[in-house]
Amino acid sequence: MADRYRFRRVAADKVEALRHLGAREILSELGIPRWKVPFIARHMHGLAARDADLLRPFPGIPAMLDDLSGAGVRLAVLSSNREDVVRRVLGPGGAGRIADWSCGASVFGKARRLARLVAAARLTPGRVLCVGDEIRDAEAARSVGCAFGAVAWGYTDGAALAALRPDHLFREPGEIVAAIAPP
């Protein structure tokens, strides 16, 4: 990707440092101008679509979706990835638990998509917990007025997310169930 789109290559010893940065800081660190982002994102989405059958949800995610759905929690997916890819990764059972979808959000368009998703579900933002693994997920939730639950197992380092003072910091999927749908 770096060679194709002419941005700074990431040395193996620098990957962990990038996990502590937000999207804007990563673009700056790699020397990627914002006008290139849609092209890079489109290419990465194509790679994800190509490899979707090789991707799996994190351990515990299928059971979490089952438990939340079984408790009557309305589930939605807001992703920068394409909906068909997310559905393939979740599989029919997991995807079938999702009531609302908003996929294909631009790198910096999650807040608008989240606001539309909340409005379409006829919910007030104060009744929504946005769960995510990136700094931009926290920014989107806050800008819309939703609570934010950071997950420590995704892209952004858990300590970087904890520094944002999320409403919840989840270390494993079962903690989400305990917080939202206690027995």
N, C-alpha and C positions, 0 to 999 in steps of 0.2 A: 504494500500500500504506500509506504513512504517513497519508494522509487517511482511508482506510477503517478502519484499526485505531488511529488516533489516537496515533501516535508521532512523534517529531521527524524532520522531513525531512532528508535528507542533501544538503548543498551539494556541488557538483561538486568544490570544492577540499578537501573532507573525506574523499572516497572513499578516497584512498590511505592516509590515517591509519587508517581502519577495517581495512585489510588487514594491519595490524600487531597487531591485537587478537584475543583469544580470544572465543568466543561469549558468555560471561558479561559481558565488558567491552563488547562491542558492544551487548548488550541494555541495559546501564547507560547507555552513551553516548547511545543513542537514546530512552531513557526507556520501554522496553518492559517491563511487568511479566511475570514468568514465566508467569502464568496465561494470557496471551494467545498465548504461543509456539505451542501446538498449533493454534490457529485460523489464525495467520499461516502456519505450515508447511503446513497442509492447503491453504490458498489457493495458496501458491507451488507445491506439488506439482501442483495442478490446472492452473496456468499452464504448468508444465513438460510435463505430459501433452498439453496443447493444442498446444504448440509443438515437441514432440519431433522431428517430421520436419524441422524447421529447424535442429536442433542437430547438431553434429558432434563426434567425439572430437578432442582436441588432435592436431596433426600428430605423426606418429610412433607414435601409440598402436596403430593396427591392426598395424603391422609388429612392434611390441614384443610384442603378444599372440601373434602368429604365432610369433615366435622363441622366446618362453618356453614356449609350448605344445609347439612342436617339440622343445625340449630336455627335455621331460618334466616341466616344472614344473607343479604343481597350482595352478590359479588360482582365486581366489574374489573376489567383490564384496561389500563391506559398504558400504551407502549409506543416507543418510537419504531419498534419493529412492525412488520406487516402482520395483519390479523391471521392470514392463512398460515404463516410460519408459527405464530404463537399457538394456534389451534393444533397444529401438527405436533409441536413439542409437548403440549399438555395432554394430547391424546383425546379420544372421544369422551371418555369419562370425565376428565378434568375440564375440558372445554365446555362440556354440557352443564357444568355447575356455574358457569359465568352467565349472568343475566345481561350485562351491558358491556359493549366493546367500543373502544376508541383507539385505533391503532394507526400507525404511520405518522405520529406526531413529529414535527421537526425537532431538532436538537433544542431549540429555544422556544418551542411552541406548546410545552406541556401545560402551562397555566391556563391558556385559552381552552385547550381540549378538556382539562379537568373541570373548568367552570361549566362548559357545555354538557359534560357527562353528568355532573351533579344536577343541573337544571333539567335535563332529559329524564332523570330518575325521579324528579319531583321531590328532591330532598333539600334540606337547608345544609349549607356547608358545615355547620356546627355538629351535624349528625353523621358526618363522614370521617372515616379514618383512612387516610391515604398511606399505603405501605409501600416503601421503596428502598432502593439500594444506592441511590445517587444523590449528590448535593442538589442537583436541579429538581429532583422529586420533592425535596424539602422546600425548596424555593417556590415551587408551583403550589404545594399544599398551603403554605403560609399566605401566598398572594391571594388565594381563593377563600381563605378562612377555614380550611379543614385542619383537623389534627393530623400530625405526621408520626408514623411509626417507622423508624429506621430498622433495616435488617442488617445484621453484621456479617452475613454470609455472601453478599453479592459483590458488585464491582468496587464500590468505594469502601475503604478501610473503615471498620467499625469505630475506631477511635476518632476518625475525622467526622463521622456522622454524629457521634456522641458529643463532640465539641459544638455542634449546632443546637444542642439542647432539644432533641425531639421530644414529643409527648410520650413516646415509648421507644425503647431500644430493645429489639428482639434478638436474642442470640440463637434461637432455633424456632422452627415453624410452630411447634406446639405452644410456645409462649403467646403467639397471636391468638390461638383458640382460647387459651386461658384468660386473656385480657378482654376478648370480645364476647365470647360465648361460654362463660364459666358453667360448670355442671350444676 
